[in-house]
Amino acid sequence: MLLARLQDRNLVRLLGFCLKGVEQLLIYQFVPNSSLDQFLFNPIKRANLNWDRRHKIIIGIARGMLYLHKDSQFRIIHRDLKASNILLDSDMIPKISDFGMPRLFELDQTRAEINRIVGTYGYMAPKYVIHGTFSVKSDVFSFGGLVLEIVSSQRNTIYHMGDDTEALIGYVWKNWRERSISNIIDPSISSGSSTEISRRIHIGLLCVQEDVASQPMMASVLLMLNSHSITLQVPSKPAFFMHSGNEFDMSSTYDYSRVSQVERS
């Protein structure tokens, strides 16, 4: 009944449910374009996701998560935000779905603990996986990983690059530190400003920082996504960083002017 009362453009609308014997069905609004993962990780379909569409999807997901965390009648922690749970309507507008594992918070509640860990590895915040502690920052971590997936078209699990094998977050972090941004961006993105794409990677890395206190709230994330005038903090090492090579120094600001433009093909 609670989910049926949630009303936001970027949440899938629950129309009803059906219970008969062992059959348990949720009836959602019809979304003809299936889920984001069906496009993002398909070598052919991902070409339909130009940068403008990807950026609108990122913004829409952020708006939906902000509604759950702050603007709905309850504070709701999704706990399983991932590409397969983002449905796409006929206009490719993202709809957050799969509310099988959300937890309700009191409006003034900030964190909670749980005995049974549920979710998808690679998308769950490390503090949640290790200690069973979760908060709105757990969803922020998942959102950051999802942003990196949308930019790279690689799954936020194990990433293979030549003979190297590491988590996608670790791969992105390594190339960010080396300023090899072009290694992160999906080659099928043939239009859009590389400066703008780099800023979205930057925001994604801020969301997956190991230090939970340094991770932004969703309201700040949406503000950073919508404004180019806001100076972004330098991201610290992300959680689940699996790269074992040497660390690189990074200045306190990132020079976007050094990033070339992605030319329209």
N, C-alpha and C positions, 0 to 999 in steps of 0.2 A: 504493500500500500504506500509505503514511503517512496519507493522508486517511481511509482506511478504519478506521484505528486511533483517529482523533480521536473522542472521546465527550463530547459536551456537549449539553444540552437545547436550546441556542440555535445549534447548528450543524446544517445539514442532514446527514442520515446517508447516506453513500455506500454503496450496496449492492453495486455491481460496475461493470464496464464491458464494452463489446462492441467488438471491432475486426474488421471484415470489408471488405476492399478499401478504398475511400475512406470508408466509414462508420466514424465514431468516436463512440460513445455512452457517456455516463455515466448510470448507473442510480441515481437518488436515491429516498429514501423519498417516498411520495405525499403531496403537500401540496395539499389541495382548494381553498384560497383563493388560489392563484397567488402573485403577488408584491406587495409593498407599493405599488409605483408604480401598479398597476392600481386600487388604491383611492384613493391619495393624490391623484392628478392627474385623477381622474374626477369631474366636477361632481356626479354622482348618487351614486356609490359612496362618496365621501368622507364623506357623512352617516352612514355606518355606523361611522365611526371617531370615537366620542365621546372626550372627554379621557382617561377611564380607560383605554380601549384604547390610545390613542396613548402614554400614559405607560408602560404595561406593555411596549409595543413598544420604546420607548427604553431601558428598563431591560434588557430581554432582549438587545438588540443590544450594550449595554455589557458585559453578562456574557459574551456570546460572544466579544467582542473581548478581554476580559481573559483568557479562557481561552487564546486564541491567543497572546497576548503573554507570558503569565506561567505559566499553570497546565498547559499541555500539555507533552509530553516535549521538544518543540522550541519555540523562539520563532519564531512565524510572522507575517510581515507580509503582510496581505491584498492591499493596493495597489489595490483596485478596489471599495471599500465604497460602495454607492449603493442607492437604493430598489429598483431592479429586481433586485438581488442579495440582497434580503431576502425569503425565502419565508414564507408564513403557513399554518400548519396549521389543522385544523378548529376549534381553540380560539383562533385568531388569535395563537398564540405564534410569535414571529419565529425564523426559521432562516437564518443566514448561509450563503450558497451561492456558487457560481462561484469555485472555487479554481484557476482557470486561470493566474493570474499571481502567486500568493504566492511569497515568498522566505523561505527558512529561515535563521535566525540561530543562531549559537551562543548559549548561555544568557547568556554574559557579553559578547556583541557588542552594540554600541549603534547603529552606523550602517554604511552601505555605499554604494557608488556603482555606477551601471549605465550602459552606453553607449546602450541603447535604451529610450526612454521609452514605457511602456504604461499605459493607464488611460483614464479619461473626464475630459475637460476640465470644469472647474467643481467637480470632486470631488478633484482631485489637489493636494497641497500645493505651493505655489509653488517651494520650494527643490528639490523633486523635478523639477518641470517645467523649471526654469531650469538647474540644475546636475546633475541626475541623482542627487542625494543623497537617500537615503531612510532612514527609521528607524521605530520604533514611533510617533513623532510624526506621520508621514505618515498613518497610519491615524487618529490622533486628530483631525487636521484634517478628514479625510473624515467622521468621526463627527460633528463639530461642525456641518458643513454639512448632514448628514442630519437632525440634531435640528431645525435651523431649517426644513428642508423639512417635517418632521412637524408642526411647530407652525403653519406658514403655508399648507401645501398648495400651495406654489409650488416649481417646479424650481430647483435650485441652479445655474442658468446665467444667462440674461438675463431680467430681470424688467421687465415693462411696467406702469407706473402712470401713467395719463393720457398726457401728452406726454413723460414722463421714461422713459429706458431705462437700466438699470444692472443689475449683478449682484445676485442676491438677498442675498448677504452684505452688500454695500454698502447696499442698501435697509434691511435690518434694522438695521445699525449706525447709519444716519442717524436712523431713528425711535427707536432706543434712546437716542441722545444727546439727542433732543428730548423724550424720555419719552412718545412717542406709541405706546405698546405695543399699543393696540387696532388700529393699522394693520398690525401684523405677524400677529396671530392670525387663523386661518381663521374667517370668520363662521359656518361651519356647526358650530363647536364651541359647543354651546348649554348646556353644563354644565361644572362644574369651577371651581376657584379661580383667579382671574386672578393672584393672588399666586404660586401654585404654577407656573402657566404662565410667568410672567415670570421665575421662577427658572430654569426650563429654558432659556429664551432666553439668560439670563445665562451659564449653563454652556456652551451652544453657542458663544457668542461667545468664551469663554475658550479653547475648543478651536481656533478659527480665527485666533487672534492672529498678527500678522506675526512677532513675536519668538518663535521656536521654543522658546527656553529658558523662556518664560513659559507655554507650553501645558502643561496638566496631563497626567500619565500616566493610563492607563485605570483603574488602581486608585483614584486620587484622584477621577476622574470618577464612578465608581460610588459612591464614598463620598459625594460631594456630592449625587448624585441620590437617595440613600437617607436622607440626614439633612438636616433643616431647621435644625439647630443650628450647622452649620458656616458661618462667615462667608466669603462669596465675595470674592475679590479683584476689583478693578475691571478689566474687560477693556480692553486697549489696542487700537489700530487694527488691524483685521483685514487679512490679505493680500488682494490683488485688490480693494481698496476703490476703486470707480470713481466715487463721487460727487464732483463738483468744486465744491460749494458751500462756504460758510463752516463752519469747525470750531466746535464748541460745547464749553464747559467742562463738566466733570462732577466732582462731589464724590467723595471717596474711598470713600463708601458709597452704596448704592442704597436708597432709602426705599420698601420694598414697601408700606407702609401707605397710600401715596398711590394705589396701584393699586386700582381698584374690583373688586368681585366680578362674575363673569360669572353672570348669573341663569339658572336653569333655565327653558327656554321651556315 
